[in-house]
């Protein structure tokens, strides 16, 4: 999946160059097509009130829902979103594990995600960002979900999604 994201980013850069040469004529059609392709490749998730459109979600080692996550591991989460040209450069995480309606805070790195860690990148008119989540060894071995919120400096919820997970030993 990681190779796909790198390949996708290269394609976006090439499309950007073509757009500039074509004077932006094909921009709208190309954007819509790319977003449609990315949505099909994305890991399924439930949006829980995002201000910005999440176009793609990747969780390393997760090919299908529910995502199997092993205790004491670190898992990379990558999100491609459209910030409507607002220049988002800071994201503070509030990520929780949810098991039987009980929420437990998750450890995220880097947090906050800002210009110092190269965790937010501009890709044409979209942003891609990544963060690592630590799957704590004290989490119960059971099914639940991962509730992921990313907020700006004013604590406004920019991105929110929930993904079913299974914690394993």
C-alpha positions as a Markdown table, in Angstrom:
| # | Residue | x | y | z |
|---|---|---|---|---|
| 1 | Unk | 0.0 | 0.0 | 0.0 |
| 2 | Unk | 2.9 | 2.4 | 0.8 |
| 3 | Unk | 4.3 | 1.8 | -2.7 |
| 4 | Unk | 0.9 | 2.8 | -4.1 |
| 5 | Unk | 0.9 | 6.1 | -2.3 |
| 6 | Unk | 4.4 | 7.0 | -3.6 |
| 7 | Unk | 3.3 | 6.0 | -7.1 |
| 8 | Unk | 0.1 | 8.1 | -6.6 |
| 9 | Unk | 2.1 | 11.1 | -5.5 |
| 10 | Unk | 4.4 | 10.9 | -8.6 |
| 11 | Unk | 1.3 | 10.7 | -10.8 |
| 12 | Unk | -0.1 | 13.8 | -9.1 |
| 13 | Unk | 3.1 | 15.7 | -9.8 |
| 14 | Unk | 3.0 | 14.7 | -13.4 |
| 15 | Unk | -0.6 | 15.7 | -13.8 |
| 16 | Unk | 0.2 | 19.0 | -12.2 |
| 17 | Unk | 2.9 | 19.7 | -14.8 |
| 18 | Unk | 0.4 | 18.7 | -17.6 |
| 19 | Unk | -2.2 | 21.0 | -16.2 |
| 20 | Unk | 0.2 | 23.9 | -16.2 |
| 21 | Unk | 1.1 | 23.2 | -19.9 |
| 22 | Unk | -2.6 | 22.9 | -20.8 |
| 23 | Unk | -3.5 | 26.1 | -19.0 |
| 24 | Unk | -5.8 | 24.4 | -16.5 |
| 25 | Unk | -8.4 | 23.4 | -19.1 |
| 26 | Unk | -8.5 | 19.8 | -17.9 |
| 27 | Unk | -8.2 | 20.6 | -14.2 |
| 28 | Unk | -11.7 | 20.0 | -13.0 |
| 29 | Unk | -12.2 | 16.7 | -14.9 |
| 30 | Unk | -8.8 | 15.4 | -13.8 |
| 31 | Unk | -9.4 | 16.3 | -10.1 |
| 32 | Unk | -12.7 | 14.6 | -10.1 |
| 33 | Unk | -11.2 | 11.4 | -11.7 |
| 34 | Unk | -8.3 | 11.3 | -9.3 |
| 35 | Unk | -10.5 | 11.7 | -6.3 |
| 36 | Unk | -12.8 | 9.0 | -7.5 |
| 37 | Unk | -9.8 | 6.6 | -8.0 |
| 38 | Unk | -8.4 | 7.4 | -4.6 |
| 39 | Unk | -11.8 | 6.9 | -2.9 |
| 40 | Unk | -12.0 | 3.4 | -4.4 |
| 41 | Unk | -8.5 | 2.6 | -3.2 |
| 42 | Unk | -9.1 | 4.0 | 0.3 |
| 43 | Unk | -9.6 | 1.9 | 3.3 |
| 44 | Unk | -13.3 | 2.1 | 4.2 |
| 45 | Unk | -14.0 | 4.5 | 7.1 |
| 46 | Unk | -16.9 | 6.3 | 8.7 |
| 47 | Unk | -16.6 | 10.1 | 8.7 |
| 48 | Unk | -17.6 | 11.5 | 12.1 |
| 49 | Unk | -17.9 | 15.2 | 11.3 |
| 50 | Unk | -14.8 | 16.2 | 9.2 |
| 51 | Unk | -14.7 | 19.9 | 8.2 |
| 52 | Unk | -12.5 | 18.8 | 5.2 |
| 53 | Unk | -13.2 | 16.0 | 2.7 |
| 54 | Unk | -11.1 | 12.9 | 3.5 |
| 55 | Unk | -10.3 | 11.4 | 0.0 |
| 56 | Unk | -8.0 | 8.5 | 1.0 |
| 57 | Unk | -7.1 | 6.6 | 4.2 |
| 58 | Unk | -4.3 | 4.1 | 4.5 |
| 59 | Unk | -3.4 | 2.2 | 7.7 |
| 60 | Unk | -0.2 | 0.1 | 7.3 |
| 61 | Unk | -0.7 | -3.6 | 7.6 |
| 62 | Unk | -4.5 | -3.2 | 7.1 |
| 63 | Unk | -5.9 | -4.5 | 3.9 |
| 64 | Unk | -9.5 | -4.9 | 5.0 |
| 65 | Unk | -12.0 | -3.9 | 7.7 |
| 66 | Unk | -11.8 | -4.6 | 10.6 |
| 67 | Unk | -8.1 | -3.7 | 10.8 |
| 68 | Unk | -6.0 | -6.2 | 12.7 |
| 69 | Unk | -3.6 | -4.4 | 15.0 |
| 70 | Unk | -1.0 | -6.2 | 17.2 |
| 71 | Unk | -0.3 | -5.1 | 20.7 |
| 72 | Unk | 3.0 | -3.3 | 21.3 |
| 73 | Unk | 3.3 | -2.3 | 17.6 |
| 74 | Unk | 3.5 | 1.1 | 15.9 |
| 75 | Unk | 1.2 | 1.6 | 12.9 |
| 76 | Unk | 1.5 | 4.3 | 10.3 |
| 77 | Unk | -1.7 | 6.1 | 9.3 |
| 78 | Unk | -1.8 | 8.2 | 6.1 |
| 79 | Unk | -4.6 | 10.5 | 5.1 |
| 80 | Unk | -5.2 | 12.5 | 1.9 |
| 81 | Unk | -7.6 | 15.4 | 2.4 |
| 82 | Unk | -8.8 | 18.5 | 0.6 |
| 83 | Unk | -8.3 | 21.6 | 2.8 |
| 84 | Unk | -10.2 | 23.9 | 0.4 |
| 85 | Unk | -7.1 | 25.9 | -0.2 |
| 86 | Unk | -6.8 | 27.0 | 3.5 |
| 87 | Unk | -3.2 | 26.1 | 3.8 |
| 88 | Unk | -3.4 | 23.7 | 6.8 |
| 89 | Unk | 0.0 | 23.3 | 8.3 |
| 90 | Unk | -0.8 | 22.1 | 11.9 |
| 91 | Unk | -2.8 | 19.2 | 13.2 |
| 92 | Unk | -3.3 | 18.2 | 16.9 |
| 93 | Unk | -4.5 | 14.6 | 17.4 |
| 94 | Unk | -7.1 | 13.3 | 19.6 |
| 95 | Unk | -7.2 | 9.6 | 18.9 |
| 96 | Unk | -9.0 | 7.1 | 21.0 |
| 97 | Unk | -9.5 | 3.3 | 21.1 |
| 98 | Unk | -13.2 | 2.5 | 21.6 |
| 99 | Unk | -14.1 | -0.9 | 23.2 |
| 100 | Unk | -17.7 | -1.6 | 24.4 |
| 101 | Unk | -18.3 | 2.2 | 24.5 |
| 102 | Unk | -15.3 | 2.8 | 26.7 |
| 103 | Unk | -12.8 | 5.2 | 25.2 |
| 104 | Unk | -9.1 | 5.1 | 25.9 |
| 105 | Unk | -6.6 | 7.7 | 24.7 |
| 106 | Unk | -4.1 | 6.5 | 22.1 |
| 107 | Unk | -0.5 | 7.6 | 21.8 |
| 108 | Unk | 0.3 | 9.4 | 18.5 |
| 109 | Unk | 3.6 | 10.6 | 17.1 |
| 110 | Unk | 4.3 | 13.2 | 16.0 |
| 111 | Unk | 1.8 | 15.2 | 17.9 |
| 112 | Unk | 1.2 | 17.9 | 17.0 |
| 113 | Unk | 1.9 | 17.4 | 13.3 |
| 114 | Unk | 3.4 | 20.7 | 12.1 |
| 115 | Unk | 6.1 | 22.0 | 9.8 |
| 116 | Unk | 8.9 | 20.6 | 11.9 |
| 117 | Unk | 8.3 | 16.9 | 11.2 |
| 118 | Unk | 7.4 | 16.8 | 7.5 |
| 119 | Unk | 4.2 | 15.0 | 8.3 |
| 120 | Unk | 2.0 | 17.4 | 6.2 |
| 121 | Unk | 2.7 | 17.7 | 2.5 |
| 122 | Unk | 1.1 | 19.7 | -0.3 |
| 123 | Unk | 0.0 | 17.5 | -3.2 |
| 124 | Unk | -1.6 | 19.7 | -5.9 |
| 125 | Unk | -4.8 | 21.1 | -4.3 |
| 126 | Unk | -4.8 | 18.5 | -1.5 |
| 127 | Unk | -2.8 | 17.7 | 1.6 |
| 128 | Unk | -1.4 | 14.4 | 2.7 |
| 129 | Unk | -0.3 | 13.7 | 6.2 |
| 130 | Unk | 0.8 | 10.8 | 8.3 |
| 131 | Unk | 1.2 | 9.9 | 11.9 |
| 132 | Unk | 2.1 | 6.8 | 13.9 |
| 133 | Unk | -0.2 | 5.2 | 16.5 |
| 134 | Unk | 1.1 | 3.0 | 19.2 |
| 135 | Unk | -1.0 | -0.1 | 19.9 |
| 136 | Unk | -0.5 | -0.3 | 23.7 |
| 137 | Unk | 0.2 | -3.7 | 25.3 |
| 138 | Unk | -2.5 | -3.1 | 27.9 |
| 139 | Unk | -5.3 | -2.9 | 25.3 |
| 140 | Unk | -7.8 | -5.7 | 25.5 |
| 141 | Unk | -7.7 | -8.4 | 22.8 |
| 142 | Unk | -11.0 | -7.8 | 21.2 |
| 143 | Unk | -12.9 | -5.9 | 18.5 |
| 144 | Unk | -13.6 | -2.2 | 18.7 |
| 145 | Unk | -12.7 | 0.9 | 16.8 |
| 146 | Unk | -10.2 | 3.6 | 16.4 |
| 147 | Unk | -11.6 | 7.1 | 16.6 |
| 148 | Unk | -9.3 | 9.6 | 14.9 |
| 149 | Unk | -9.7 | 13.4 | 15.2 |
| 150 | Unk | -7.2 | 16.0 | 13.9 |
| 151 | Unk | -7.8 | 19.6 | 15.1 |
| 152 | Unk | -6.2 | 23.0 | 14.2 |
| 153 | Unk | -4.6 | 25.5 | 16.6 |
| 154 | Unk | -8.1 | 26.7 | 17.6 |
| 155 | Unk | -9.2 | 23.2 | 18.5 |
| 156 | Unk | -11.6 | 23.1 | 15.5 |
| 157 | Unk | -12.1 | 19.5 | 14.3 |
| 158 | Unk | -10.8 | 19.3 | 10.7 |
| 159 | Unk | -10.6 | 15.6 | 10.2 |
| 160 | Unk | -12.6 | 12.9 | 11.9 |
| 161 | Unk | -13.0 | 9.2 | 11.0 |
| 162 | Unk | -13.7 | 5.9 | 12.7 |
| 163 | Unk | -12.3 | 2.6 | 11.6 |
| 164 | Unk | -13.3 | -0.9 | 13.0 |
| 165 | Unk | -10.2 | -2.7 | 14.5 |
| 166 | Unk | -9.3 | -6.0 | 16.2 |
| 167 | Unk | -6.5 | -5.9 | 18.7 |
| 168 | Unk | -4.4 | -9.1 | 18.7 |
| 169 | Unk | -1.6 | -10.5 | 20.8 |
